[in-house]
Each structure stands twice: as C-alpha cells, then as structure tokens.
Amino acid sequence: MPRARLANAAAAAAYEALPLPTTRDEAWRFTDLKDFDPSSFGTRPAAAAVTNVPQLLDLDVAGLATVTESGITVDRAPEGVVFEPLSPDHQRLYELVGWNEKFAAHNAAVWEHGLLVHVPKGHVLRQPLYVRLHNSAENGSLFFRLLVIAEEESRFTVIEEYASARPDLPAYTNAVAELYVEQAAKLEYVSIQNLSRETWHFGTHHARVERDAELDWVAGGFGSKRGKIRIQNDLNGPGATSRVTGAYFADGSQHLDYDTFQEHIAPSTESDFAFKGALRETARAVWRGMIRVEPDAQKTNAYQENRNLLLSPDAHADSIPGLEIMANDVRCTHGATLGRVDEEQLFYLMSRGLTRSEAERLIVRGFFQDVLDRIELEPVREALGAALEARIPQT
C-alpha cells in the first residue's frame, strides 16, 4: 500500500480512537468544546468557490496560492523555488505533526489541499510567498496542510491568511504547518486568522530550527468562534533562534486559545515569545505557554510573555506560563499581566476633544505598539495595527 494511504489509514484510526477534548483535560481546561461536533460539517466542496473574499493584506508578492474547499490554485510561483500543491507522498510529511492528537489526526486523515514551499540552498526571495485560504461553504470544512523547507542559507517569507466569504458563515477549519529551517537559513512566517464569527478553527504549527538558523513568526488572531492554535518551536541546533509575536483581538462571544511550546534541544539557543491581546464585551482568551530546556541545552536564553487588555467588565483572559528546565546554565523568564483600560487616560484624551472610541483606539494602539514593532514587514505591521484599531466601534 502506498505510504500516503497507510498514513491516512493510521491517522483515521487514531482520530476515531481519540476522544474529543473536554475541560477535564489540562490543556483544554478553559476551552469548552461541548457544542462542537466535527461530523456535522460537510467535506464536499462548495458548489462555487468565492473569489472576492476581503483580505487584510495587500502585498506585492513573489508567489500566490489560493485554497478553498474546492481545491488549491497556484497563480504565481517564483523561478527556482518549489511553490506547488503538496504531494501526500512527500517524505517530510508527518515528521513534526503526526496524528497523536485529535485535531492533528483529523487533518492527517482527510486533508486534500496542501502546499509545498521548498526554497533551495542560498536562495533569497525579496518578496513574500502568499497563501490565501477562503472558507466559502455553508457548514463546510476546510483541511489545509503546509510544508515549508528552508534549505541552508536561504532567506524568504511565507504569509498565510484565513478569511471567510461571510462574517456569519458557519464552518470548521483545521490547518497544519510543518516548518523546517535548516542551517543558517532565515524564515519569516506570518499566519493571520480572520475567519467568520461562526467558524470553529483549529491549527497545529510546528517548526524545527537548526544550527545558526533563524525563525521569525507572526500570529494574528481576529476571527473565529472557538478553537485552539498550537505553536511549537524546536531549537534543534546550536545558535538557533526563534521569535514568535502574537497579536489578537476578540469581541462579542469569541473565544481564542493559544498553546505555545518552546523546546530547547541544543546548547546556545534563544527563543522569545510575546503575545498581546485586547478583549471586548464577553470575549474570552486563553494563553498557555511552556519553555522546556533539555539536559544538553546549556546556555539557553528563553523568554515568554502574555499581556491582555480588557476593554469591558465582562471580558476575561487566562494566562498560564510554565517552565520545565533540566539544564543548570540557562536564562529563562516569563511574564503575564491582565489589566483594564485606565479611566484617567481615557478622561485625559477625551478632555482633549476625542470621542471615547477615538481615545480607546489610541490606547489600544499604544498597548500593541511594542509587539507591532517586532514585525519586520511594514505592510504586515501596518495591516495588523489597522485591524486592531478597527475593532473599536465608532460612537
């Protein structure tokens, strides 16, 4: 039997055997899935894919791919780079994300539309590779898999953006990304989720960073109803570095959940995870972070933080940082804060002629400014800043 069919069969068996997570599971303690039934969402393609879905980003790109329930289309690909539909027989598949977790198993069992990005040794792309993912089927599901291989000394950017055809479209999305950053390479990876308020969204993203390589990761969360995003970075070679910057905004009854893991395997590695979120109305956010330092990972330098700004009395956030250190010559720190809008700041700004919404926009921009400054790509930085400010309603 071909390798792909064996993998699908094993993943399908695991998916059926694994129970849906509940709040009795530690990793899901604050995210309740009792109203979610994966089998209620169809897997057949939409009758007609919607192509004019609004996007947050407007970029000049080197490569462009569009993914819908109907399939994947590569509209543009740069010379010398593999930017094409992903073969289910690719040898690097499932090395980082297999099927030992319910949603990863569901993806591995049924995905059809994937993308392979393979940049050869020493190749430098000045413009990003852009992947648009559109949810357009009523009560439909979209399973996507991304495989990125950055060969030695290559440098490039991959941006993926998730969007829905309608703001009230009920759907289920399940995405997996496996990222390989080889020796002395640099990968910028941007993943922005702006799905409808009725979409259940689950993502599993895992990167392996080798000797003297660099991973710069941006995660933006604005849409969806509920779900969980898992982000893991393995610092696998001496001198490897990773930086993950997260910015999210939730309102209404949205519930966003981020689960991050910094795995230091080799000595003299560095990781820096910073997540900030703003919440309005009855929105909820969960961030769970873990730094793990293996016994041989001496000289590790690792940091994680999560800071939340509550813009209404009924909004709520849970932050759970963690350390698991098995080496004795390391520097590992973490921080988590939760705060409300300073009424004195609001009063001061409104006394200068600003409306309350204008004043809140300034405060929100100021709150996020330090994480926005970490984003190297100016169009991404400006688009995320504008999207964050736009969530404050006009009065």
C-alpha positions as a Markdown table, in Angstrom:
| # | Residue | x | y | z |
|---|---|---|---|---|
| 1 | Met | 0.0 | 0.0 | 0.0 |
| 2 | Pro | 1.4 | 3.5 | -0.9 |
| 3 | Arg | 2.8 | 5.5 | 2.0 |
| 4 | Ala | 0.1 | 8.2 | 1.8 |
| 5 | Arg | -2.7 | 5.6 | 2.1 |
| 6 | Leu | -1.0 | 4.0 | 5.0 |
| 7 | Ala | -0.6 | 7.3 | 6.8 |
| 8 | Asn | -4.3 | 8.3 | 6.1 |
| 9 | Ala | -5.5 | 4.9 | 7.4 |
| 10 | Ala | -3.4 | 5.2 | 10.6 |
| 11 | Ala | -4.5 | 8.8 | 11.1 |
| 12 | Ala | -8.2 | 7.9 | 10.6 |
| 13 | Ala | -7.9 | 5.1 | 13.1 |
| 14 | Ala | -6.3 | 7.4 | 15.6 |
| 15 | Tyr | -8.9 | 10.1 | 15.0 |
| 16 | Glu | -11.7 | 7.6 | 15.7 |
| 17 | Ala | -10.0 | 6.3 | 18.9 |
| 18 | Leu | -9.1 | 9.7 | 20.4 |
| 19 | Pro | -11.9 | 11.3 | 22.3 |
| 20 | Leu | -12.9 | 14.9 | 21.7 |
| 21 | Pro | -11.0 | 17.0 | 24.4 |
| 22 | Thr | -13.0 | 18.2 | 27.4 |
| 23 | Thr | -12.4 | 20.7 | 30.1 |
| 24 | Arg | -11.1 | 17.8 | 32.3 |
| 25 | Asp | -8.0 | 17.7 | 30.0 |
| 26 | Glu | -5.5 | 20.1 | 31.4 |
| 27 | Ala | -4.7 | 21.7 | 28.0 |
| 28 | Trp | -8.4 | 22.3 | 27.4 |
| 29 | Arg | -9.4 | 23.4 | 30.9 |
| 30 | Phe | -10.6 | 26.8 | 29.8 |
| 31 | Thr | -11.9 | 25.9 | 26.3 |
| 32 | Asp | -15.1 | 24.0 | 26.2 |
| 33 | Leu | -16.0 | 22.1 | 23.0 |
| 34 | Lys | -19.3 | 20.7 | 24.2 |
| 35 | Asp | -21.2 | 22.4 | 21.3 |
| 36 | Phe | -18.8 | 21.3 | 18.6 |
| 37 | Asp | -19.5 | 18.2 | 16.5 |
| 38 | Pro | -16.9 | 17.7 | 13.7 |
| 39 | Ser | -19.2 | 15.3 | 11.9 |
| 40 | Ser | -21.9 | 18.0 | 11.4 |
| 41 | Phe | -19.7 | 19.8 | 8.9 |
| 42 | Gly | -19.6 | 18.5 | 5.4 |
| 43 | Thr | -16.5 | 17.6 | 3.5 |
| 44 | Arg | -17.8 | 18.1 | 0.0 |
| 45 | Pro | -16.5 | 21.1 | -1.9 |
| 46 | Ala | -18.6 | 24.3 | -2.3 |
| 47 | Ala | -20.6 | 24.4 | -5.5 |
| 48 | Ala | -18.8 | 27.5 | -6.5 |
| 49 | Ala | -15.8 | 28.9 | -4.7 |
| 50 | Val | -16.0 | 32.6 | -3.7 |
| 51 | Thr | -13.0 | 34.6 | -5.0 |
| 52 | Asn | -13.7 | 38.1 | -3.8 |
| 53 | Val | -13.3 | 37.4 | -0.1 |
| 54 | Pro | -11.9 | 40.5 | 1.7 |
| 55 | Gln | -8.3 | 40.3 | 2.8 |
| 56 | Leu | -6.4 | 42.2 | 5.5 |
| 57 | Leu | -3.2 | 42.3 | 3.4 |
| 58 | Asp | -2.5 | 43.9 | 0.1 |
| 59 | Leu | 1.0 | 42.9 | -1.0 |
| 60 | Asp | 3.4 | 42.7 | -3.9 |
| 61 | Val | 4.3 | 39.0 | -3.8 |
| 62 | Ala | 6.7 | 36.6 | -5.5 |
| 63 | Gly | 4.2 | 33.7 | -5.3 |
| 64 | Leu | 0.5 | 33.4 | -4.8 |
| 65 | Ala | -1.7 | 30.4 | -4.0 |
| 66 | Thr | -5.4 | 30.3 | -3.2 |
| 67 | Val | -7.0 | 27.5 | -1.2 |
| 68 | Thr | -10.8 | 26.8 | -0.9 |
| 69 | Glu | -12.9 | 23.8 | -0.2 |
| 70 | Ser | -12.8 | 23.1 | -4.0 |
| 71 | Gly | -9.1 | 22.9 | -4.2 |
| 72 | Ile | -5.8 | 24.8 | -4.4 |
| 73 | Thr | -4.6 | 27.0 | -7.2 |
| 74 | Val | -1.1 | 28.4 | -7.6 |
| 75 | Asp | -1.5 | 31.6 | -9.6 |
| 76 | Arg | 2.2 | 32.7 | -9.5 |
| 77 | Ala | 5.4 | 30.9 | -8.5 |
| 78 | Pro | 9.0 | 32.4 | -8.4 |
| 79 | Glu | 11.7 | 30.9 | -10.6 |
| 80 | Gly | 14.0 | 28.4 | -8.8 |
| 81 | Val | 11.6 | 27.8 | -5.9 |
| 82 | Val | 9.1 | 24.9 | -5.4 |
| 83 | Phe | 5.7 | 26.5 | -4.7 |
| 84 | Glu | 3.2 | 23.9 | -5.7 |
| 85 | Pro | 0.4 | 21.6 | -4.4 |
| 86 | Leu | 1.7 | 19.2 | -1.8 |
| 87 | Ser | 2.0 | 15.6 | -2.7 |
| 88 | Pro | 0.6 | 13.2 | 0.0 |
| 89 | Asp | 3.7 | 11.0 | -0.6 |
| 90 | His | 6.2 | 13.7 | 0.4 |
| 91 | Gln | 8.9 | 12.2 | 2.7 |
| 92 | Arg | 8.9 | 15.0 | 5.2 |
| 93 | Leu | 5.2 | 14.9 | 5.9 |
| 94 | Tyr | 4.2 | 13.9 | 9.5 |
| 95 | Glu | 7.7 | 14.2 | 10.9 |
| 96 | Leu | 6.7 | 17.2 | 13.1 |
| 97 | Val | 2.9 | 16.9 | 13.2 |
| 98 | Gly | 1.6 | 13.3 | 13.2 |
| 99 | Trp | -1.7 | 12.0 | 14.5 |
| 100 | Asn | -1.3 | 11.7 | 18.3 |
| 101 | Glu | -3.8 | 14.5 | 19.0 |
| 102 | Lys | -7.5 | 14.6 | 18.0 |
| 103 | Phe | -7.4 | 17.5 | 15.6 |
| 104 | Ala | -4.0 | 16.7 | 14.1 |
| 105 | Ala | -5.3 | 13.2 | 13.5 |
| 106 | His | -8.4 | 14.6 | 11.7 |
| 107 | Asn | -6.2 | 16.7 | 9.5 |
| 108 | Ala | -3.8 | 13.9 | 8.6 |
| 109 | Ala | -6.8 | 11.5 | 7.9 |
| 110 | Val | -8.7 | 13.7 | 5.4 |
| 111 | Trp | -6.6 | 16.6 | 4.1 |
| 112 | Glu | -6.6 | 17.0 | 0.3 |
| 113 | His | -5.4 | 20.6 | -0.3 |
| 114 | Gly | -1.8 | 21.3 | 0.8 |
| 115 | Leu | 1.0 | 23.5 | -0.3 |
| 116 | Leu | 4.7 | 22.7 | -0.6 |
| 117 | Val | 7.2 | 25.5 | -0.2 |
| 118 | His | 10.8 | 24.4 | -0.8 |
| 119 | Val | 13.5 | 27.1 | -1.2 |
| 120 | Pro | 16.9 | 25.8 | -2.2 |
| 121 | Lys | 20.3 | 26.5 | -0.6 |
| 122 | Gly | 21.4 | 30.1 | -0.6 |
| 123 | His | 18.2 | 31.3 | -2.4 |
| 124 | Val | 16.9 | 34.7 | -1.3 |
| 125 | Leu | 13.4 | 36.0 | -2.1 |
| 126 | Arg | 12.9 | 39.7 | -1.8 |
| 127 | Gln | 9.1 | 39.5 | -1.9 |
| 128 | Pro | 6.9 | 37.1 | 0.2 |
| 129 | Leu | 5.1 | 34.0 | -0.8 |
| 130 | Tyr | 1.4 | 34.5 | -0.1 |
| 131 | Val | -1.3 | 31.9 | 0.6 |
| 132 | Arg | -4.9 | 32.9 | 0.7 |
| 133 | Leu | -7.3 | 30.5 | 2.4 |
| 134 | His | -11.0 | 31.1 | 1.8 |
| 135 | Asn | -13.9 | 29.4 | 3.6 |
| 136 | Ser | -17.0 | 29.7 | 1.5 |
| 137 | Ala | -19.2 | 26.6 | 2.0 |
| 138 | Glu | -22.2 | 26.8 | 4.4 |
| 139 | Asn | -21.5 | 24.3 | 7.2 |
| 140 | Gly | -18.5 | 23.1 | 5.3 |
| 141 | Ser | -15.0 | 22.1 | 6.4 |
| 142 | Leu | -11.6 | 23.1 | 5.1 |
| 143 | Phe | -8.5 | 21.0 | 5.9 |
| 144 | Phe | -5.2 | 22.5 | 4.8 |
| 145 | Arg | -1.6 | 21.3 | 5.2 |
| 146 | Leu | 1.5 | 23.5 | 4.7 |
| 147 | Leu | 5.0 | 22.1 | 4.4 |
| 148 | Val | 7.9 | 24.6 | 4.3 |
| 149 | Ile | 11.6 | 23.6 | 3.7 |
| 150 | Ala | 14.1 | 26.4 | 4.0 |
| 151 | Glu | 17.4 | 24.9 | 2.9 |
| 152 | Glu | 20.8 | 26.1 | 4.2 |
| 153 | Glu | 21.4 | 29.9 | 4.0 |
| 154 | Ser | 18.1 | 30.6 | 2.2 |
| 155 | Arg | 16.0 | 33.6 | 3.2 |
| 156 | Phe | 12.3 | 34.2 | 2.5 |
| 157 | Thr | 8.9 | 35.0 | 3.8 |
| 158 | Val | 5.7 | 32.9 | 3.8 |
| 159 | Ile | 2.4 | 34.6 | 4.6 |
| 160 | Glu | -0.9 | 32.8 | 5.0 |
| 161 | Glu | -4.3 | 34.5 | 5.7 |
| 162 | Tyr | -7.5 | 32.8 | 6.6 |
| 163 | Ala | -10.8 | 34.5 | 5.7 |
| 164 | Ser | -14.5 | 33.7 | 5.2 |
| 165 | Ala | -16.9 | 34.6 | 2.5 |
| 166 | Arg | -19.4 | 35.9 | 5.0 |
| 167 | Pro | -18.9 | 37.2 | 8.6 |
| 168 | Asp | -21.7 | 34.8 | 9.8 |
| 169 | Leu | -20.6 | 31.7 | 7.8 |
| 170 | Pro | -20.8 | 28.5 | 9.9 |
| 171 | Ala | -17.8 | 26.3 | 9.2 |
| 172 | Tyr | -14.9 | 24.2 | 10.5 |
| 173 | Thr | -11.3 | 24.7 | 9.6 |
| 174 | Asn | -8.4 | 22.5 | 10.5 |
| 175 | Ala | -4.8 | 23.5 | 9.5 |
| 176 | Val | -1.4 | 22.0 | 10.0 |
| 177 | Ala | 2.0 | 23.6 | 9.2 |
| 178 | Glu | 5.4 | 21.8 | 9.4 |
| 179 | Leu | 8.3 | 24.2 | 9.0 |
| 180 | Tyr | 11.9 | 23.1 | 8.5 |
| 181 | Val | 14.5 | 25.8 | 8.9 |
| 182 | Glu | 17.9 | 24.4 | 8.0 |
| 183 | Gln | 21.4 | 25.6 | 8.9 |
| 184 | Ala | 21.9 | 29.4 | 8.7 |
| 185 | Ala | 18.6 | 29.9 | 6.9 |
| 186 | Lys | 16.1 | 32.6 | 7.9 |
| 187 | Leu | 12.3 | 32.1 | 7.6 |
| 188 | Glu | 9.7 | 34.7 | 8.3 |
| 189 | Tyr | 6.3 | 33.0 | 8.7 |
| 190 | Val | 3.1 | 35.1 | 9.1 |
| 191 | Ser | -0.2 | 33.4 | 9.9 |
| 192 | Ile | -3.3 | 35.6 | 10.2 |
| 193 | Gln | -6.7 | 34.3 | 11.1 |
| 194 | Asn | -9.7 | 36.5 | 10.2 |
| 195 | Leu | -12.4 | 33.9 | 9.9 |
| 196 | Ser | -16.1 | 34.3 | 10.5 |
| 197 | Arg | -17.6 | 34.5 | 14.0 |
| 198 | Glu | -19.3 | 31.2 | 13.4 |
| 199 | Thr | -16.2 | 29.2 | 12.4 |
| 200 | Trp | -14.5 | 26.6 | 14.6 |
| 201 | His | -10.8 | 26.9 | 13.9 |
| 202 | Phe | -8.0 | 24.6 | 15.0 |
| 203 | Gly | -4.4 | 24.9 | 13.9 |
| 204 | Thr | -1.2 | 22.9 | 14.7 |
| 205 | His | 2.0 | 24.6 | 13.7 |
| 206 | His | 5.4 | 23.0 | 14.4 |
| 207 | Ala | 8.8 | 24.3 | 13.4 |
| 208 | Arg | 12.3 | 22.8 | 13.7 |
| 209 | Val | 15.2 | 25.3 | 13.6 |
| 210 | Glu | 18.7 | 24.0 | 13.0 |
| 211 | Arg | 22.3 | 25.4 | 13.7 |
| 212 | Asp | 22.6 | 29.2 | 13.4 |
| 213 | Ala | 19.2 | 29.4 | 11.7 |
| 214 | Glu | 16.5 | 32.0 | 12.5 |
| 215 | Leu | 12.7 | 31.8 | 12.6 |
| 216 | Asp | 10.7 | 35.0 | 12.9 |
| 217 | Trp | 7.0 | 34.1 | 13.3 |
| 218 | Val | 3.9 | 36.4 | 13.5 |
| 219 | Ala | 0.5 | 35.1 | 14.6 |
| 220 | Gly | -2.5 | 37.4 | 14.2 |
| 221 | Gly | -5.9 | 36.4 | 15.6 |
| 222 | Phe | -9.1 | 38.3 | 14.8 |
| 223 | Gly | -11.9 | 36.0 | 13.8 |
| 224 | Ser | -13.4 | 32.5 | 14.5 |
| 225 | Lys | -15.9 | 31.4 | 17.1 |
| 226 | Arg | -13.7 | 29.0 | 19.2 |
| 227 | Gly | -10.9 | 26.5 | 18.8 |
| 228 | Lys | -7.2 | 26.3 | 19.6 |
| 229 | Ile | -3.9 | 27.3 | 17.9 |
| 230 | Arg | -0.9 | 25.2 | 18.9 |
| 231 | Ile | 2.6 | 26.7 | 18.2 |
| 232 | Gln | 5.8 | 24.7 | 18.8 |
| 233 | Asn | 9.3 | 25.7 | 18.0 |
| 234 | Asp | 12.2 | 23.1 | 18.4 |
| 235 | Leu | 15.6 | 24.8 | 18.7 |
| 236 | Asn | 17.5 | 21.8 | 17.4 |
| 237 | Gly | 20.9 | 23.1 | 16.6 |
| 238 | Pro | 23.5 | 25.3 | 18.4 |
| 239 | Gly | 22.9 | 29.0 | 17.7 |
| 240 | Ala | 19.3 | 28.5 | 16.6 |
| 241 | Thr | 16.9 | 31.4 | 17.4 |
| 242 | Ser | 13.2 | 31.8 | 17.2 |
| 243 | Arg | 10.9 | 34.8 | 17.8 |
| 244 | Val | 7.2 | 34.5 | 17.9 |
| 245 | Thr | 5.0 | 37.6 | 18.0 |
| 246 | Gly | 1.3 | 37.2 | 18.6 |
| 247 | Ala | -1.5 | 39.9 | 18.5 |
| 248 | Tyr | -5.2 | 39.1 | 18.9 |
| 249 | Phe | -8.5 | 41.0 | 19.4 |
| 250 | Ala | -11.7 | 39.3 | 20.4 |
| 251 | Asp | -15.2 | 40.7 | 21.0 |
| 252 | Gly | -18.8 | 39.6 | 21.2 |
| 253 | Ser | -18.7 | 36.0 | 22.5 |
| 254 | Gln | -15.5 | 35.0 | 20.7 |
| 255 | His | -13.1 | 32.6 | 22.5 |
| 256 | Leu | -9.4 | 32.5 | 21.3 |
| 257 | Asp | -7.0 | 29.9 | 22.7 |
| 258 | Tyr | -3.2 | 29.8 | 22.1 |
| 259 | Asp | -1.0 | 27.0 | 23.3 |
| 260 | Thr | 2.8 | 27.6 | 22.8 |
| 261 | Phe | 5.8 | 25.4 | 23.4 |
| 262 | Gln | 9.5 | 26.4 | 23.2 |
| 263 | Glu | 11.6 | 23.3 | 23.1 |
| 264 | His | 15.3 | 23.9 | 23.6 |
| 265 | Ile | 17.2 | 20.8 | 22.5 |
| 266 | Ala | 20.7 | 22.1 | 21.6 |
| 267 | Pro | 23.0 | 24.4 | 23.5 |
| 268 | Ser | 23.3 | 28.2 | 23.0 |
| 269 | Thr | 19.8 | 28.6 | 21.6 |
| 270 | Glu | 17.4 | 31.5 | 22.0 |
| 271 | Ser | 13.6 | 31.9 | 21.9 |
| 272 | Asp | 11.4 | 34.9 | 22.5 |
| 273 | Phe | 7.6 | 34.6 | 22.5 |
| 274 | Ala | 5.5 | 37.7 | 23.1 |
| 275 | Phe | 1.7 | 37.6 | 22.8 |
| 276 | Lys | -0.7 | 40.5 | 23.4 |
| 277 | Gly | -4.5 | 40.6 | 23.2 |
| 278 | Ala | -7.4 | 43.0 | 23.7 |
| 279 | Leu | -10.9 | 41.8 | 24.6 |
| 280 | Arg | -14.3 | 43.5 | 24.5 |
| 281 | Glu | -17.8 | 42.6 | 25.5 |
| 282 | Thr | -17.9 | 39.0 | 26.8 |
| 283 | Ala | -14.9 | 37.7 | 24.8 |
| 284 | Arg | -12.5 | 35.2 | 26.3 |
| 285 | Ala | -8.8 | 34.4 | 25.6 |
| 286 | Val | -6.6 | 31.7 | 26.8 |
| 287 | Trp | -2.8 | 31.6 | 26.5 |
| 288 | Arg | -0.8 | 28.6 | 27.8 |
| 289 | Gly | 3.0 | 28.8 | 27.3 |
| 290 | Met | 5.7 | 26.3 | 28.1 |
| 291 | Ile | 9.5 | 26.6 | 27.9 |
| 292 | Arg | 11.3 | 23.2 | 28.1 |
| 293 | Val | 15.0 | 23.0 | 28.3 |
| 294 | Glu | 16.6 | 19.6 | 27.7 |
| 295 | Pro | 19.7 | 18.5 | 29.7 |
| 296 | Asp | 22.1 | 19.2 | 26.9 |
| 297 | Ala | 20.7 | 22.6 | 26.1 |
| 298 | Gln | 23.1 | 24.7 | 28.2 |
| 299 | Lys | 23.4 | 28.4 | 27.6 |
| 300 | Thr | 19.7 | 28.6 | 26.7 |
| 301 | Asn | 18.1 | 32.0 | 26.7 |
| 302 | Ala | 14.3 | 31.9 | 26.6 |
| 303 | Tyr | 11.5 | 34.3 | 27.3 |
| 304 | Gln | 7.8 | 34.2 | 27.1 |
| 305 | Glu | 5.1 | 36.8 | 27.9 |
| 306 | Asn | 1.4 | 37.3 | 27.6 |
| 307 | Arg | -0.4 | 40.6 | 28.3 |
| 308 | Asn | -4.1 | 41.2 | 28.0 |
| 309 | Leu | -6.1 | 44.5 | 27.9 |
| 310 | Leu | -9.7 | 44.2 | 28.9 |
| 311 | Leu | -12.0 | 46.8 | 27.3 |
| 312 | Ser | -15.2 | 45.8 | 29.1 |
| 313 | Pro | -16.1 | 44.4 | 32.6 |
| 314 | Asp | -17.3 | 41.0 | 31.3 |
| 315 | Ala | -14.2 | 40.2 | 29.1 |
| 316 | His | -11.9 | 37.6 | 30.6 |
| 317 | Ala | -8.4 | 36.2 | 29.9 |
| 318 | Asp | -6.4 | 33.3 | 31.4 |
| 319 | Ser | -2.6 | 33.2 | 31.2 |
| 320 | Ile | -0.7 | 30.1 | 32.2 |
| 321 | Pro | 3.1 | 30.3 | 31.7 |
| 322 | Gly | 5.3 | 27.4 | 32.5 |
| 323 | Leu | 9.0 | 26.3 | 32.8 |
| 324 | Glu | 10.5 | 22.8 | 32.6 |
| 325 | Ile | 14.3 | 23.2 | 32.9 |
| 326 | Met | 16.7 | 20.2 | 33.0 |
| 327 | Ala | 19.9 | 22.2 | 32.5 |
| 328 | Asn | 21.7 | 24.3 | 35.0 |
| 329 | Asp | 23.3 | 27.1 | 33.0 |
| 330 | Val | 20.3 | 28.9 | 31.4 |
| 331 | Arg | 18.3 | 32.1 | 31.5 |
| 332 | Cys | 14.6 | 31.5 | 31.3 |
| 333 | Thr | 12.0 | 34.2 | 32.2 |
| 334 | His | 8.3 | 34.7 | 31.7 |
| 335 | Gly | 5.6 | 37.3 | 32.4 |
| 336 | Ala | 1.8 | 37.6 | 32.3 |
| 337 | Thr | -0.4 | 40.5 | 33.0 |
| 338 | Leu | -4.1 | 41.4 | 32.9 |
| 339 | Gly | -5.4 | 44.9 | 33.0 |
| 340 | Arg | -8.3 | 47.2 | 32.2 |
| 341 | Val | -8.3 | 50.5 | 30.3 |
| 342 | Asp | -7.1 | 53.3 | 32.6 |
| 343 | Glu | -10.0 | 55.6 | 33.1 |
| 344 | Glu | -7.7 | 58.5 | 33.8 |
| 345 | Gln | -6.1 | 58.0 | 30.4 |
| 346 | Leu | -9.5 | 58.0 | 28.8 |
| 347 | Phe | -10.6 | 61.1 | 30.7 |
| 348 | Tyr | -7.4 | 62.9 | 29.7 |
| 349 | Leu | -7.7 | 62.0 | 26.0 |
| 350 | Met | -11.5 | 62.8 | 25.9 |
| 351 | Ser | -10.8 | 66.2 | 27.6 |
| 352 | Arg | -8.6 | 67.0 | 24.6 |
| 353 | Gly | -11.7 | 66.6 | 22.3 |
| 354 | Leu | -11.5 | 62.9 | 21.3 |
| 355 | Thr | -14.6 | 60.7 | 21.4 |
| 356 | Arg | -14.5 | 57.7 | 23.7 |
| 357 | Ser | -13.9 | 55.3 | 20.7 |
| 358 | Glu | -11.1 | 57.5 | 19.4 |
| 359 | Ala | -9.5 | 57.6 | 22.8 |
| 360 | Glu | -9.8 | 53.8 | 23.1 |
| 361 | Arg | -8.2 | 53.4 | 19.6 |
| 362 | Leu | -5.2 | 55.4 | 20.8 |
| 363 | Ile | -4.9 | 53.3 | 23.9 |
| 364 | Val | -5.2 | 50.1 | 22.0 |
| 365 | Arg | -2.6 | 51.2 | 19.5 |
| 366 | Gly | -0.2 | 52.1 | 22.3 |
| 367 | Phe | -0.8 | 48.8 | 24.1 |
| 368 | Phe | 0.1 | 46.8 | 21.0 |
| 369 | Gln | 2.9 | 49.1 | 19.7 |
| 370 | Asp | 5.8 | 47.2 | 21.1 |
| 371 | Val | 4.6 | 43.9 | 19.6 |
| 372 | Leu | 3.9 | 45.6 | 16.3 |
| 373 | Asp | 7.4 | 47.0 | 16.3 |
| 374 | Arg | 8.7 | 43.4 | 16.4 |
| 375 | Ile | 7.2 | 42.7 | 12.9 |
| 376 | Glu | 9.8 | 43.3 | 10.2 |
| 377 | Leu | 7.5 | 43.5 | 7.2 |
| 378 | Glu | 6.0 | 47.0 | 7.1 |
| 379 | Pro | 2.8 | 46.1 | 5.2 |
| 380 | Val | 2.1 | 43.3 | 7.7 |
| 381 | Arg | 2.8 | 45.6 | 10.6 |
| 382 | Glu | 0.5 | 48.4 | 9.3 |
| 383 | Ala | -2.3 | 46.0 | 8.4 |
| 384 | Leu | -2.3 | 44.4 | 11.8 |
| 385 | Gly | -2.2 | 47.7 | 13.5 |
| 386 | Ala | -5.2 | 49.0 | 11.5 |
| 387 | Ala | -7.1 | 45.8 | 12.1 |
| 388 | Leu | -6.6 | 46.1 | 15.8 |
| 389 | Glu | -7.8 | 49.7 | 15.9 |
| 390 | Ala | -10.8 | 48.9 | 13.6 |
| 391 | Arg | -12.3 | 46.6 | 16.2 |
| 392 | Ile | -13.2 | 49.6 | 18.4 |
| 393 | Pro | -16.7 | 50.6 | 17.2 |
| 394 | Gln | -17.4 | 54.1 | 16.1 |
| 395 | Thr | -19.6 | 56.1 | 18.5 |
